[in-house]
Amino acid sequence: MTRVLGVDGGGTHTRAVLADSDGRILSSSTGASINPRHHDRATLGQRLEALTQAAIGEQGPIGAVFLGLGGVSTAADAAEVEAIA
């Protein structure tokens, strides 16, 4: 079964959802903001890792990941987030 992780990061909080290939939500987690305009790279990395690990747990390998983050509006912003991820 393919698992997909989606992350919705805003200025106040962030939510991660793990779903299967049929769209069924397997687990989710909520954490602090990971807006790259508000936090440094180390903080973003730590928060993203904790949030995604909480959502993934022992569910096994992930087939795809989508990050939708507030504050990412340029190619340079996207490259920075990709490097963190």
Secondary structure, DSSP 8 states (H G I E B T S, - for coil): --EEEEEEE-SSEEEEEEEETT--EEEEEEEE---TTTS-HHHHHHHHHHHHHHHHTTS---SEEEEEETT--SHHHHHHHHHH-
